[in-house]
Amino acid sequence: MLPDGLWTWANLSRLLEGCYVAVSLALAARLLRNGIGRRYWVLTAFLAFSGLTLIGFYFLPRRTNLYAQVYFVLVPLNWCFYFALAYEAYRRSLEDHPGIATAGRWVVSGGLLLSLLVTAVTLLADLSAGSQSFPVLFAVHVAERAVATTITLLMAVLTGFLLYFPVLLRRNSLMLVTGLTLYFLGKALLLLLRNLLGPATVEVLSTVNQGVNLAIVSMWFVRFAPEITGQVGRRISIPSEQAEEMLRRLGRLNEVLTRGPGQ
């Protein structure tokens, strides 16, 4: 028999968090060692930052003003990392198609405005929740949910743009886009549930969040590789003749956009 209270949600969350720290720092070190970190430097910095931050929190006394002050300083830094990660995913996905990347910037910019609009509408659900025991912390969670939702929709726009054309992607870029989409989608949904259901769900939702984060970082740890292994090919659902014709059109469009009008 296990001692009472050993396998609580809080203990399980701390265990998953410890595993996340170990895998994140190990992945950051490996990316730097094999040279991938120079290409995906935002991801590498984010993994190291998040891992070291969680280690630092272990040494801070909980439920103190110092803990809260450090937390509220680090939250905006995380948001900056989130947008930088989304930009890195866009840049690396279209780096072999500079002309398409130029058009893609307009698509992503429009997607960002649409995402902000949709996020503003969905925030009505958060704000309709009853009175909160910790209103400042609730406001931070609402803001973070808004950021996560915006980037989730932005990643959806990028994914749709990539799926529209059978663009050849480097495997690492595909892993980055897939992982970030799942990461921000999970974070947005869990924060929405937390804001609607209240502080009583914090331990359970925190545990689920740690599990999702660990699964994504573990996927990156297994799948990221030195980029001498080629690219991921076109979607299987597209007939080869149609895919080849779309690629030819994509190449011509890329050339036109790269040269600019009248050249």
SEVOBA-751496 format. One record per residue (C-alpha): residue in three letters; x, y, z; chain; residue number from 1. Coordinates in Angstrom, 3 decimals, m for minus. Layout:
<tormar milum="ALA" u="X" v="Y" w="Z" dovo="A" miti="NUM"/>
...
***
This chain:
<tormar milum="MET" u="0.000" v="0.000" w="0.000" dovo="A" miti="1"/>
<tormar milum="LEU" u="1.210" v="3.501" w="m0.835" dovo="A" miti="2"/>
<tormar milum="PRO" u="1.107" v="6.130" w="1.912" dovo="A" miti="3"/>
<tormar milum="ASP" u="m2.029" v="8.256" w="1.895" dovo="A" miti="4"/>
<tormar milum="GLY" u="m1.682" v="11.366" w="m0.238" dovo="A" miti="5"/>
<tormar milum="LEU" u="1.449" v="10.177" w="m2.074" dovo="A" miti="6"/>
<tormar milum="TRP" u="m0.203" v="10.186" w="m5.497" dovo="A" miti="7"/>
<tormar milum="THR" u="m2.049" v="13.491" w="m5.269" dovo="A" miti="8"/>
<tormar milum="TRP" u="m2.563" v="15.697" w="m8.295" dovo="A" miti="9"/>
<tormar milum="ALA" u="m0.007" v="18.142" w="m6.920" dovo="A" miti="10"/>
<tormar milum="ASN" u="2.645" v="15.441" w="m6.525" dovo="A" miti="11"/>
<tormar milum="LEU" u="1.948" v="14.068" w="m9.984" dovo="A" miti="12"/>
<tormar milum="SER" u="2.176" v="17.592" w="m11.420" dovo="A" miti="13"/>
<tormar milum="ARG" u="5.563" v="18.122" w="m9.761" dovo="A" miti="14"/>
<tormar milum="LEU" u="6.789" v="14.783" w="m11.104" dovo="A" miti="15"/>
<tormar milum="LEU" u="5.736" v="15.660" w="m14.654" dovo="A" miti="16"/>
<tormar milum="GLU" u="7.223" v="19.135" w="m14.241" dovo="A" miti="17"/>
<tormar milum="GLY" u="10.549" v="17.616" w="m13.169" dovo="A" miti="18"/>
<tormar milum="CYS" u="10.539" v="15.336" w="m16.210" dovo="A" miti="19"/>
<tormar milum="TYR" u="9.717" v="18.333" w="m18.421" dovo="A" miti="20"/>
<tormar milum="VAL" u="12.664" v="20.280" w="m17.008" dovo="A" miti="21"/>
<tormar milum="ALA" u="15.040" v="17.374" w="m17.600" dovo="A" miti="22"/>
<tormar milum="VAL" u="13.867" v="16.737" w="m21.183" dovo="A" miti="23"/>
<tormar milum="SER" u="13.776" v="20.466" w="m22.063" dovo="A" miti="24"/>
<tormar milum="LEU" u="17.315" v="21.135" w="m20.888" dovo="A" miti="25"/>
<tormar milum="ALA" u="18.581" v="17.926" w="m22.494" dovo="A" miti="26"/>
<tormar milum="LEU" u="16.929" v="18.880" w="m25.793" dovo="A" miti="27"/>
<tormar milum="ALA" u="18.322" v="22.444" w="m25.665" dovo="A" miti="28"/>
<tormar milum="ALA" u="21.813" v="21.046" w="m25.036" dovo="A" miti="29"/>
<tormar milum="ARG" u="21.470" v="18.565" w="m27.879" dovo="A" miti="30"/>
<tormar milum="LEU" u="20.221" v="21.209" w="m30.313" dovo="A" miti="31"/>
<tormar milum="LEU" u="23.253" v="23.341" w="m29.492" dovo="A" miti="32"/>
<tormar milum="ARG" u="25.631" v="20.405" w="m29.746" dovo="A" miti="33"/>
<tormar milum="ASN" u="24.503" v="19.189" w="m33.178" dovo="A" miti="34"/>
<tormar milum="GLY" u="24.124" v="22.660" w="m34.692" dovo="A" miti="35"/>
<tormar milum="ILE" u="20.324" v="22.732" w="m34.971" dovo="A" miti="36"/>
<tormar milum="GLY" u="20.201" v="25.349" w="m32.232" dovo="A" miti="37"/>
<tormar milum="ARG" u="21.707" v="27.929" w="m34.591" dovo="A" miti="38"/>
<tormar milum="ARG" u="18.764" v="27.541" w="m36.968" dovo="A" miti="39"/>
<tormar milum="TYR" u="16.068" v="27.149" w="m34.322" dovo="A" miti="40"/>
<tormar milum="TRP" u="17.599" v="29.509" w="m31.799" dovo="A" miti="41"/>
<tormar milum="VAL" u="14.279" v="30.814" w="m30.428" dovo="A" miti="42"/>
<tormar milum="LEU" u="13.111" v="27.283" w="m29.647" dovo="A" miti="43"/>
<tormar milum="THR" u="16.470" v="26.458" w="m28.072" dovo="A" miti="44"/>
<tormar milum="ALA" u="16.405" v="29.619" w="m25.943" dovo="A" miti="45"/>
<tormar milum="PHE" u="12.801" v="28.969" w="m24.908" dovo="A" miti="46"/>
<tormar milum="LEU" u="13.561" v="25.399" w="m23.813" dovo="A" miti="47"/>
<tormar milum="ALA" u="16.549" v="26.542" w="m21.758" dovo="A" miti="48"/>
<tormar milum="PHE" u="14.652" v="29.527" w="m20.322" dovo="A" miti="49"/>
<tormar milum="SER" u="11.587" v="27.521" w="m19.298" dovo="A" miti="50"/>
<tormar milum="GLY" u="13.651" v="24.719" w="m17.793" dovo="A" miti="51"/>
<tormar milum="LEU" u="15.910" v="27.030" w="m15.780" dovo="A" miti="52"/>
<tormar milum="THR" u="12.931" v="29.147" w="m14.700" dovo="A" miti="53"/>
<tormar milum="LEU" u="11.138" v="26.133" w="m13.250" dovo="A" miti="54"/>
<tormar milum="ILE" u="14.311" v="25.123" w="m11.419" dovo="A" miti="55"/>
<tormar milum="GLY" u="14.550" v="28.637" w="m9.983" dovo="A" miti="56"/>
<tormar milum="PHE" u="10.984" v="28.472" w="m8.700" dovo="A" miti="57"/>
<tormar milum="TYR" u="11.874" v="25.378" w="m6.658" dovo="A" miti="58"/>
<tormar milum="PHE" u="14.112" v="27.582" w="m4.490" dovo="A" miti="59"/>
<tormar milum="LEU" u="11.555" v="30.342" w="m3.956" dovo="A" miti="60"/>
<tormar milum="PRO" u="9.225" v="30.122" w="m0.958" dovo="A" miti="61"/>
<tormar milum="ARG" u="5.683" v="29.605" w="m2.221" dovo="A" miti="62"/>
<tormar milum="ARG" u="2.773" v="31.845" w="m1.259" dovo="A" miti="63"/>
<tormar milum="THR" u="5.087" v="34.825" w="m0.679" dovo="A" miti="64"/>
<tormar milum="ASN" u="5.342" v="38.271" w="m2.240" dovo="A" miti="65"/>
<tormar milum="LEU" u="8.752" v="37.390" w="m3.691" dovo="A" miti="66"/>
<tormar milum="TYR" u="7.314" v="34.373" w="m5.503" dovo="A" miti="67"/>
<tormar milum="ALA" u="4.455" v="36.470" w="m6.900" dovo="A" miti="68"/>
<tormar milum="GLN" u="6.780" v="39.285" w="m7.990" dovo="A" miti="69"/>
<tormar milum="VAL" u="9.086" v="36.911" w="m9.872" dovo="A" miti="70"/>
<tormar milum="TYR" u="6.095" v="35.183" w="m11.452" dovo="A" miti="71"/>
<tormar milum="PHE" u="4.527" v="38.422" w="m12.686" dovo="A" miti="72"/>
<tormar milum="VAL" u="7.862" v="39.545" w="m14.177" dovo="A" miti="73"/>
<tormar milum="LEU" u="8.412" v="36.262" w="m16.031" dovo="A" miti="74"/>
<tormar milum="VAL" u="4.908" v="35.967" w="m17.488" dovo="A" miti="75"/>
<tormar milum="PRO" u="5.362" v="38.808" w="m20.055" dovo="A" miti="76"/>
<tormar milum="LEU" u="8.754" v="37.338" w="m21.023" dovo="A" miti="77"/>
<tormar milum="ASN" u="7.010" v="34.061" w="m21.778" dovo="A" miti="78"/>
<tormar milum="TRP" u="4.512" v="35.892" w="m23.976" dovo="A" miti="79"/>
<tormar milum="CYS" u="7.376" v="37.433" w="m25.957" dovo="A" miti="80"/>
<tormar milum="PHE" u="8.805" v="33.960" w="m26.441" dovo="A" miti="81"/>
<tormar milum="TYR" u="5.417" v="32.709" w="m27.654" dovo="A" miti="82"/>
<tormar milum="PHE" u="5.210" v="35.241" w="m30.478" dovo="A" miti="83"/>
<tormar milum="ALA" u="8.884" v="34.718" w="m31.326" dovo="A" miti="84"/>
<tormar milum="LEU" u="8.262" v="30.953" w="m31.581" dovo="A" miti="85"/>
<tormar milum="ALA" u="5.328" v="31.539" w="m33.924" dovo="A" miti="86"/>
<tormar milum="TYR" u="7.494" v="33.785" w="m36.104" dovo="A" miti="87"/>
<tormar milum="GLU" u="10.297" v="31.218" w="m36.144" dovo="A" miti="88"/>
<tormar milum="ALA" u="7.829" v="28.530" w="m37.248" dovo="A" miti="89"/>
<tormar milum="TYR" u="6.642" v="30.758" w="m40.102" dovo="A" miti="90"/>
<tormar milum="ARG" u="10.167" v="31.773" w="m41.144" dovo="A" miti="91"/>
<tormar milum="ARG" u="11.583" v="28.244" w="m41.141" dovo="A" miti="92"/>
<tormar milum="SER" u="8.577" v="26.746" w="m42.902" dovo="A" miti="93"/>
<tormar milum="LEU" u="8.895" v="29.093" w="m45.883" dovo="A" miti="94"/>
<tormar milum="GLU" u="12.635" v="29.752" w="m45.952" dovo="A" miti="95"/>
<tormar milum="ASP" u="13.042" v="27.729" w="m49.169" dovo="A" miti="96"/>
<tormar milum="HIS" u="10.315" v="29.803" w="m50.875" dovo="A" miti="97"/>
<tormar milum="PRO" u="11.261" v="33.483" w="m50.337" dovo="A" miti="98"/>
<tormar milum="GLY" u="8.639" v="34.752" w="m52.770" dovo="A" miti="99"/>
<tormar milum="ILE" u="5.890" v="32.752" w="m51.109" dovo="A" miti="100"/>
<tormar milum="ALA" u="7.185" v="33.956" w="m47.750" dovo="A" miti="101"/>
<tormar milum="THR" u="6.604" v="37.532" w="m48.917" dovo="A" miti="102"/>
<tormar milum="ALA" u="2.990" v="36.729" w="m49.741" dovo="A" miti="103"/>
<tormar milum="GLY" u="2.754" v="34.668" w="m46.582" dovo="A" miti="104"/>
<tormar milum="ARG" u="3.584" v="37.696" w="m44.458" dovo="A" miti="105"/>
<tormar milum="TRP" u="0.380" v="39.335" w="m45.670" dovo="A" miti="106"/>
<tormar milum="VAL" u="m1.567" v="36.152" w="m45.008" dovo="A" miti="107"/>
<tormar milum="VAL" u="m0.123" v="35.801" w="m41.510" dovo="A" miti="108"/>
<tormar milum="SER" u="m0.677" v="39.510" w="m40.769" dovo="A" miti="109"/>
<tormar milum="GLY" u="m4.312" v="39.151" w="m41.775" dovo="A" miti="110"/>
<tormar milum="GLY" u="m4.505" v="35.981" w="m39.720" dovo="A" miti="111"/>
<tormar milum="LEU" u="m3.118" v="37.837" w="m36.701" dovo="A" miti="112"/>
<tormar milum="LEU" u="m5.779" v="40.530" w="m36.952" dovo="A" miti="113"/>
<tormar milum="LEU" u="m8.483" v="37.881" w="m37.334" dovo="A" miti="114"/>
<tormar milum="SER" u="m7.041" v="35.948" w="m34.405" dovo="A" miti="115"/>
<tormar milum="LEU" u="m7.103" v="39.030" w="m32.193" dovo="A" miti="116"/>
<tormar milum="LEU" u="m10.732" v="39.675" w="m33.131" dovo="A" miti="117"/>
<tormar milum="VAL" u="m11.809" v="36.105" w="m32.439" dovo="A" miti="118"/>
<tormar milum="THR" u="m9.839" v="36.080" w="m29.183" dovo="A" miti="119"/>
<tormar milum="ALA" u="m11.515" v="39.297" w="m28.032" dovo="A" miti="120"/>
<tormar milum="VAL" u="m14.927" v="37.733" w="m28.650" dovo="A" miti="121"/>
<tormar milum="THR" u="m14.069" v="34.500" w="m26.830" dovo="A" miti="122"/>
<tormar milum="LEU" u="m12.794" v="36.442" w="m23.803" dovo="A" miti="123"/>
<tormar milum="LEU" u="m16.425" v="37.195" w="m22.996" dovo="A" miti="124"/>
<tormar milum="ALA" u="m16.658" v="33.616" w="m21.718" dovo="A" miti="125"/>
<tormar milum="ASP" u="m13.776" v="34.187" w="m19.288" dovo="A" miti="126"/>
<tormar milum="LEU" u="m15.091" v="37.531" w="m18.089" dovo="A" miti="127"/>
<tormar milum="SER" u="m18.566" v="36.073" w="m17.502" dovo="A" miti="128"/>
<tormar milum="ALA" u="m17.171" v="33.818" w="m14.790" dovo="A" miti="129"/>
<tormar milum="GLY" u="m18.213" v="34.565" w="m11.217" dovo="A" miti="130"/>
<tormar milum="SER" u="m16.201" v="36.440" w="m8.620" dovo="A" miti="131"/>
<tormar milum="GLN" u="m12.656" v="35.187" w="m8.176" dovo="A" miti="132"/>
<tormar milum="SER" u="m10.681" v="34.624" w="m4.976" dovo="A" miti="133"/>
<tormar milum="PHE" u="m7.518" v="36.005" w="m6.632" dovo="A" miti="134"/>
<tormar milum="PRO" u="m8.603" v="38.701" w="m9.119" dovo="A" miti="135"/>
<tormar milum="VAL" u="m5.069" v="39.769" w="m10.123" dovo="A" miti="136"/>
<tormar milum="LEU" u="m4.030" v="36.197" w="m10.877" dovo="A" miti="137"/>
<tormar milum="PHE" u="m7.307" v="35.685" w="m12.743" dovo="A" miti="138"/>
<tormar milum="ALA" u="m6.568" v="38.749" w="m14.891" dovo="A" miti="139"/>
<tormar milum="VAL" u="m3.117" v="37.362" w="m15.726" dovo="A" miti="140"/>
<tormar milum="HIS" u="m4.654" v="34.015" w="m16.693" dovo="A" miti="141"/>
<tormar milum="VAL" u="m7.208" v="35.772" w="m18.902" dovo="A" miti="142"/>
<tormar milum="ALA" u="m4.423" v="37.697" w="m20.635" dovo="A" miti="143"/>
<tormar milum="GLU" u="m2.332" v="34.557" w="m21.072" dovo="A" miti="144"/>
<tormar milum="ARG" u="m5.328" v="32.699" w="m22.477" dovo="A" miti="145"/>
<tormar milum="ALA" u="m5.802" v="35.554" w="m24.950" dovo="A" miti="146"/>
<tormar milum="VAL" u="m2.158" v="35.267" w="m26.045" dovo="A" miti="147"/>
<tormar milum="ALA" u="m2.357" v="31.473" w="m26.344" dovo="A" miti="148"/>
<tormar milum="THR" u="m5.612" v="31.629" w="m28.318" dovo="A" miti="149"/>
<tormar milum="THR" u="m4.227" v="34.271" w="m30.663" dovo="A" miti="150"/>
<tormar milum="ILE" u="m1.125" v="32.221" w="m31.422" dovo="A" miti="151"/>
<tormar milum="THR" u="m3.181" v="29.022" w="m31.808" dovo="A" miti="152"/>
<tormar milum="LEU" u="m5.284" v="30.694" w="m34.484" dovo="A" miti="153"/>
<tormar milum="LEU" u="m2.159" v="32.171" w="m36.042" dovo="A" miti="154"/>
<tormar milum="MET" u="m0.593" v="28.701" w="m36.239" dovo="A" miti="155"/>
<tormar milum="ALA" u="m3.838" v="27.428" w="m37.781" dovo="A" miti="156"/>
<tormar milum="VAL" u="m3.537" v="30.090" w="m40.492" dovo="A" miti="157"/>
<tormar milum="LEU" u="0.074" v="29.059" w="m41.138" dovo="A" miti="158"/>
<tormar milum="THR" u="m0.887" v="25.378" w="m41.241" dovo="A" miti="159"/>
<tormar milum="GLY" u="m3.721" v="26.082" w="m43.660" dovo="A" miti="160"/>
<tormar milum="PHE" u="m1.364" v="28.113" w="m45.857" dovo="A" miti="161"/>
<tormar milum="LEU" u="1.128" v="25.237" w="m45.909" dovo="A" miti="162"/>
<tormar milum="LEU" u="m1.571" v="22.657" w="m46.626" dovo="A" miti="163"/>
<tormar milum="TYR" u="m2.980" v="24.702" w="m49.512" dovo="A" miti="164"/>
<tormar milum="PHE" u="0.271" v="24.211" w="m51.403" dovo="A" miti="165"/>
<tormar milum="PRO" u="2.117" v="20.857" w="m51.311" dovo="A" miti="166"/>
<tormar milum="VAL" u="5.217" v="22.700" w="m50.089" dovo="A" miti="167"/>
<tormar milum="LEU" u="8.198" v="20.510" w="m49.274" dovo="A" miti="168"/>
<tormar milum="LEU" u="9.031" v="21.020" w="m45.599" dovo="A" miti="169"/>
<tormar milum="ARG" u="12.138" v="20.187" w="m43.675" dovo="A" miti="170"/>
<tormar milum="ARG" u="11.290" v="17.571" w="m41.076" dovo="A" miti="171"/>
<tormar milum="ASN" u="12.346" v="19.790" w="m38.193" dovo="A" miti="172"/>
<tormar milum="SER" u="10.123" v="22.615" w="m39.460" dovo="A" miti="173"/>
<tormar milum="LEU" u="7.180" v="20.229" w="m39.645" dovo="A" miti="174"/>
<tormar milum="MET" u="7.878" v="19.044" w="m36.096" dovo="A" miti="175"/>
<tormar milum="LEU" u="8.094" v="22.656" w="m34.896" dovo="A" miti="176"/>
<tormar milum="VAL" u="4.789" v="23.700" w="m36.477" dovo="A" miti="177"/>
<tormar milum="THR" u="3.007" v="20.557" w="m35.259" dovo="A" miti="178"/>
<tormar milum="GLY" u="4.367" v="20.816" w="m31.722" dovo="A" miti="179"/>
<tormar milum="LEU" u="3.626" v="24.525" w="m31.342" dovo="A" miti="180"/>
<tormar milum="THR" u="0.081" v="24.092" w="m32.649" dovo="A" miti="181"/>
<tormar milum="LEU" u="m0.603" v="21.382" w="m30.060" dovo="A" miti="182"/>
<tormar milum="TYR" u="1.205" v="23.341" w="m27.326" dovo="A" miti="183"/>
<tormar milum="PHE" u="m0.777" v="26.548" w="m27.723" dovo="A" miti="184"/>
<tormar milum="LEU" u="m4.075" v="24.771" w="m28.404" dovo="A" miti="185"/>
<tormar milum="GLY" u="m3.719" v="22.774" w="m25.195" dovo="A" miti="186"/>
<tormar milum="LYS" u="m2.702" v="25.847" w="m23.200" dovo="A" miti="187"/>
<tormar milum="ALA" u="m5.621" v="27.915" w="m24.529" dovo="A" miti="188"/>
<tormar milum="LEU" u="m8.191" v="25.209" w="m23.758" dovo="A" miti="189"/>
<tormar milum="LEU" u="m6.848" v="24.473" w="m20.276" dovo="A" miti="190"/>
<tormar milum="LEU" u="m6.691" v="28.160" w="m19.345" dovo="A" miti="191"/>
<tormar milum="LEU" u="m10.252" v="28.614" w="m20.579" dovo="A" miti="192"/>
<tormar milum="LEU" u="m11.419" v="25.741" w="m18.366" dovo="A" miti="193"/>
<tormar milum="ARG" u="m9.459" v="27.120" w="m15.424" dovo="A" miti="194"/>
<tormar milum="ASN" u="m10.981" v="30.582" w="m15.851" dovo="A" miti="195"/>
<tormar milum="LEU" u="m14.514" v="29.180" w="m16.159" dovo="A" miti="196"/>
<tormar milum="LEU" u="m14.336" v="26.531" w="m13.420" dovo="A" miti="197"/>
<tormar milum="GLY" u="m12.296" v="28.475" w="m10.884" dovo="A" miti="198"/>
<tormar milum="PRO" u="m9.317" v="27.786" w="m8.600" dovo="A" miti="199"/>
<tormar milum="ALA" u="m10.691" v="24.404" w="m7.469" dovo="A" miti="200"/>
<tormar milum="THR" u="m9.549" v="22.890" w="m10.778" dovo="A" miti="201"/>
<tormar milum="VAL" u="m6.004" v="24.278" w="m10.663" dovo="A" miti="202"/>
<tormar milum="GLU" u="m4.253" v="21.085" w="m9.523" dovo="A" miti="203"/>
<tormar milum="VAL" u="m6.000" v="18.826" w="m12.037" dovo="A" miti="204"/>
<tormar milum="LEU" u="m5.576" v="21.197" w="m14.990" dovo="A" miti="205"/>
<tormar milum="SER" u="m1.972" v="21.961" w="m14.037" dovo="A" miti="206"/>
<tormar milum="THR" u="m1.223" v="18.236" w="m14.088" dovo="A" miti="207"/>
<tormar milum="VAL" u="m2.837" v="17.837" w="m17.509" dovo="A" miti="208"/>
<tormar milum="ASN" u="m0.893" v="20.854" w="m18.787" dovo="A" miti="209"/>
<tormar milum="GLN" u="2.394" v="19.402" w="m17.547" dovo="A" miti="210"/>
<tormar milum="GLY" u="1.582" v="16.112" w="m19.244" dovo="A" miti="211"/>
<tormar milum="VAL" u="0.850" v="17.821" w="m22.568" dovo="A" miti="212"/>
<tormar milum="ASN" u="4.032" v="19.906" w="m22.362" dovo="A" miti="213"/>
<tormar milum="LEU" u="6.122" v="16.836" w="m21.556" dovo="A" miti="214"/>
<tormar milum="ALA" u="4.606" v="14.895" w="m24.469" dovo="A" miti="215"/>
<tormar milum="ILE" u="5.383" v="17.707" w="m26.954" dovo="A" miti="216"/>
<tormar milum="VAL" u="8.956" v="18.239" w="m25.765" dovo="A" miti="217"/>
<tormar milum="SER" u="9.513" v="14.469" w="m25.792" dovo="A" miti="218"/>
<tormar milum="MET" u="8.273" v="14.351" w="m29.400" dovo="A" miti="219"/>
<tormar milum="TRP" u="10.766" v="17.079" w="m30.318" dovo="A" miti="220"/>
<tormar milum="PHE" u="13.531" v="15.230" w="m28.481" dovo="A" miti="221"/>
<tormar milum="VAL" u="12.872" v="12.075" w="m30.490" dovo="A" miti="222"/>
<tormar milum="ARG" u="12.105" v="13.623" w="m33.886" dovo="A" miti="223"/>
<tormar milum="PHE" u="14.464" v="16.619" w="m34.226" dovo="A" miti="224"/>
<tormar milum="ALA" u="17.552" v="15.631" w="m36.208" dovo="A" miti="225"/>
<tormar milum="PRO" u="20.438" v="17.263" w="m38.108" dovo="A" miti="226"/>
<tormar milum="GLU" u="19.003" v="18.622" w="m41.334" dovo="A" miti="227"/>
<tormar milum="ILE" u="20.985" v="16.470" w="m43.716" dovo="A" miti="228"/>
<tormar milum="THR" u="18.155" v="13.961" w="m43.922" dovo="A" miti="229"/>
<tormar milum="GLY" u="16.149" v="15.725" w="m46.614" dovo="A" miti="230"/>
<tormar milum="GLN" u="12.607" v="17.010" w="m46.545" dovo="A" miti="231"/>
<tormar milum="VAL" u="9.110" v="15.789" w="m45.883" dovo="A" miti="232"/>
<tormar milum="GLY" u="7.354" v="15.240" w="m49.164" dovo="A" miti="233"/>
<tormar milum="ARG" u="3.924" v="16.216" w="m50.417" dovo="A" miti="234"/>
<tormar milum="ARG" u="0.700" v="15.048" w="m48.833" dovo="A" miti="235"/>
<tormar milum="ILE" u="m0.308" v="11.494" w="m49.687" dovo="A" miti="236"/>
<tormar milum="SER" u="m3.915" v="12.554" w="m50.300" dovo="A" miti="237"/>
<tormar milum="ILE" u="m2.905" v="14.582" w="m53.401" dovo="A" miti="238"/>
<tormar milum="PRO" u="m2.367" v="12.634" w="m56.629" dovo="A" miti="239"/>
<tormar milum="SER" u="1.230" v="12.872" w="m57.798" dovo="A" miti="240"/>
<tormar milum="GLU" u="0.334" v="14.558" w="m61.106" dovo="A" miti="241"/>
<tormar milum="GLN" u="m1.752" v="17.206" w="m59.364" dovo="A" miti="242"/>
<tormar milum="ALA" u="0.927" v="17.766" w="m56.729" dovo="A" miti="243"/>
<tormar milum="GLU" u="3.633" v="18.196" w="m59.370" dovo="A" miti="244"/>
<tormar milum="GLU" u="1.502" v="20.707" w="m61.280" dovo="A" miti="245"/>
<tormar milum="MET" u="0.807" v="22.648" w="m58.057" dovo="A" miti="246"/>
<tormar milum="LEU" u="4.514" v="22.682" w="m57.285" dovo="A" miti="247"/>
<tormar milum="ARG" u="5.295" v="24.039" w="m60.756" dovo="A" miti="248"/>
<tormar milum="ARG" u="2.736" v="26.793" w="m60.279" dovo="A" miti="249"/>
<tormar milum="LEU" u="4.130" v="27.453" w="m56.826" dovo="A" miti="250"/>
<tormar milum="GLY" u="7.620" v="27.748" w="m58.283" dovo="A" miti="251"/>
<tormar milum="ARG" u="6.466" v="30.217" w="m60.935" dovo="A" miti="252"/>
<tormar milum="LEU" u="4.567" v="32.244" w="m58.334" dovo="A" miti="253"/>
<tormar milum="ASN" u="7.625" v="32.192" w="m56.104" dovo="A" miti="254"/>
<tormar milum="GLU" u="9.782" v="33.528" w="m58.956" dovo="A" miti="255"/>
<tormar milum="VAL" u="7.321" v="36.318" w="m59.753" dovo="A" miti="256"/>
<tormar milum="LEU" u="7.030" v="37.397" w="m56.135" dovo="A" miti="257"/>
<tormar milum="THR" u="10.801" v="37.224" w="m55.664" dovo="A" miti="258"/>
<tormar milum="ARG" u="11.536" v="39.371" w="m58.740" dovo="A" miti="259"/>
<tormar milum="GLY" u="8.737" v="41.815" w="m58.025" dovo="A" miti="260"/>
<tormar milum="PRO" u="6.293" v="43.338" w="m60.511" dovo="A" miti="261"/>
<tormar milum="GLY" u="7.621" v="44.633" w="m63.830" dovo="A" miti="262"/>
<tormar milum="GLN" u="10.922" v="42.706" w="m63.670" dovo="A" miti="263"/>
***
